[in-house]
Amino acid sequence: MEDHSSFLRDASQRNETVMVVSVAATRGSVPRDVGTKMLVTGSTVFGTIGGGHLEFKAIDIARNMILSSGARVIHRFVLGATLGQCCGGVMNLAFEAIDTEVVRMEKVPPPDFRVVLFGAGHVGRAVVKILADIPCAITWVDSREDEFPNDIPANVQRVCTDEPECEVDAAGVGSYFLVMTHSHALDQALTERILKRDDFAYFGLIGSMSKRRQFERRLLDRGVSPAQLARMRCPIGVAGIAGKEPATIAIAVAAELLQYRSASASTLATNLTVSAGQR
């Protein structure tokens, strides 16, 4: 029976690229646990991440990435709605090319500055470019895989999903949310989902004051409170930076994120000082 070492050795001898498909996260009923891996080349497969349409889709994605020399990416699969499978759970699969000498999926503790960015359009790409050199962990979400650039910074995790709203629920407490998608309807759905969480550090929505007022009227009707709406930054970006170019907007947005980040750190330091003085 072939093991992963012989599979990798054979792939190396054939000079084939090997993609590792790994179960990165799960929710609900799923066919495999976190950490399960499948190895894929252009001609062969070793292991399984659950079989069925999910596995066929994963193999297809992996082989397309081999052809395009794609960077590491995570895809979210809703097993019932998306793939017609009966499990009904949600699986995040990580796709990454590996060294054929060793299967290695290192886990690096993420920074506590976690940015969840919805939208891979011009402004989204400009924001990612600026935040690439800042110690933060970015989850970059869009349903359109072709919109992501090939060159992805090391601190960015791409998530290509047809249900981006689920990424709001998957984000950690204290996340920094940015919504700048191609669809006003999706912007509104994400805004409602984020505001009802009420445990984020920052939420910015791209748009004008007119868009804000329109969203406020609709969301009030949907049960979002005035206090929750007050936490939404729209328009986004620090004041005093004029210009509508994507890079200009991105600079203003990044500056605002850092302002909130600094304020949060200052508040934490003050609370720790007060706490220490009361002992």
Buried (B, 14 or more C-beta within 10 A) or exposed (E): EEEBEEBBEBBEEEEBBBBBBBBBBBBEEBBBEEEBBBBBBBEBBBBBBBEBBBBEBBBEBBBEBBEEEBBBBBBBBBBBEBBEBEBEBBBBBBBBBBEBEEBEEEEEEBEBBBBBBBBBBBBBBBBBBBBBEBEBBBBBBBBEBEBBEEEBBEBBBBBBBEBBBBBBEBBEEEBBBBBBBBEEEBBBBBBBBBBBBEEBBBBBBBBEEEBBEBBBEEBEEEEBEEEBBEEBBBBBBBEEEEEEEBBBBBBBBBBBBBEBBEEBEEEEEEEEEEEEEEE
